[in-house]
Amino acid sequence: MENHNVFAGAFVDRSGEKRKDAAWLDEALQDPETHFVPVWGDRCLAGGDPLQLTLLQRHQIESFLDGNNQIFLGLFRGKPAFAVSIPVEGSAPYPALGEFQDLRYLGTALRADEANLAAHARGLVLWHSSQLFCGRCGSAARPDTGGNSRRCVNSGCSREIFPRVDPAIIVLVADGDRCLLGRQTGWPEDLYSTIAGFVEPGESLEDAIRREVYEETNIRATAVRYHSSQPWPFPSSLMLGFVAEADTAVEQEIRLNDGELEDARWFTRKDLRSVFPKLPFEISIARRLVENWLNADTAE
């Protein structure tokens, strides 16, 4: 498989044209070869050795289907796939088939296509649980288009509500043989990561990078270049990864301007190959940005 960021990759044919085809969706729900991805609270079911995402058949999930809790995800490995939200009351179901695991762990253990499917299923299940009412008139909202949107039940409103994705920039700022990393209060001891923050209304990605880097560290960034992106469903972010350079035309000193970081420092490649600091978690785009920069000197 291609070298995607964890949770990324076009492994699911989302088949958007099928979402409004009620007859096709009904037929797919009855198909014995259709895949069902159970989501218990915010966890997905996985089992086996090596670990695999547990995909259920209709007869295995039937007792949990209520007509409103299934979400059409698309075609996975050529077969229709639906997420099914399972209430967390009582003990976890399907103990013989595996264990419901946190997605951060599954991202380290599953095949890339299964991690992508699990992130897709979990993200939509959690979105539905947070959008029970119309934000315009306050009436109840029900699932629509195969669970890929919601519709206000008030006939005078009938607003269609779509899943929200929050864009966030994440950037590695370099200055020659050193890069800028920071840490937040509450992170594991000695862990440092790249600078990140949400994009604000009316702001371009490049503007957001320059603002966030300056607000958090007092460093002016320039020469911004796109690297890659990563869906980050905790709960609904899209991480847009960049590399940039410190503006050497002005004298700069690190200061924590907005107080969001506990500390920020310059680290050399030698520093990053030592026991301090600890690097970002392996499944994160932050780790990929750091490792790509760290290894760039060996490719020169």
C-alpha positions, 0 to 999 in steps of 0.5 A: 500500500502507498505510504499514507499518513495514518487514517488517510488514503482513498480506501473507501469508494464513498459512492456519493450518488448512492446516498440518496438512492433509498431503494439501493440502500435498503437492498444493500442493508439486506445483502449478506455480503455487506460489511457492518462496522460496529462502533460502541461509544467511540470505540471500534471492534478488532480481533485476531492475530495480527489484529484486524478490524472486525467486519460483521454481517447482517445477521450478526448486527441485526439486533442493534439496527433501529432504522436510524443508527446505520450510516452508509460509508461507501464500498469497502473491498467492493462491498457496501459498508455501514457503520452502526452506532451501539449504545454503551449501556451494559457490557461490550457486545461481541466478546468472542469476536474481539475487543472494542479498542480506542482509535489511537491504538488501532491506528498503530495496529491495523492495516492502513485501509482498515484504520481509514475505515474505522476512522471514517465510521467513528467520526460519523457516529460521533458527529450524529451523537452531537447533532441531535437538534437543528441549530437554526430552529431548535427542532429535532434532526434526523439522519438523511442521505444514508446517514451522511447528513441530518435533516431538520424535522420542522417542515417550515425549516427542513435544514440539511446539516452536514458533518463538520470538519475543522481545519487545523495547520501543523508546521515544522519550522526549521532554521538551518540544522535546528527546528522549532518544537513546543510542548503543552502542559499535561503532555507526557514528560519531555515530549515536544511536537510541532506547532499547530492550531486551528484556522480562523474565519477569513484566514488562509492556511499560510496566514494561519501558519504565520499567526500561530507560530508567532502567537505561540513562539514569537518566531516569524515563519516564511517560505511555507510549503505544503507537505501532506494532510491527515484526517484526525477524528478526535473528534473532527479535525483535518490536519494540514501539514506544512514545513516552513523556515524561520525568517532570518532577516529579523532577529528573533527570540522565543517567547510564549506570547499567548501562553498556550505552550508550556515551553518551546525550544530549538532542537538540532538533529543531534538533539532529536537523535538523543533521549531528549526530547521525546518525539510526537506519537508515531501515528501523528502527522507531527511525527512524520514531519519531524522524521522527514526533516530529521532524515533530510540530511542523510538524503543530501 
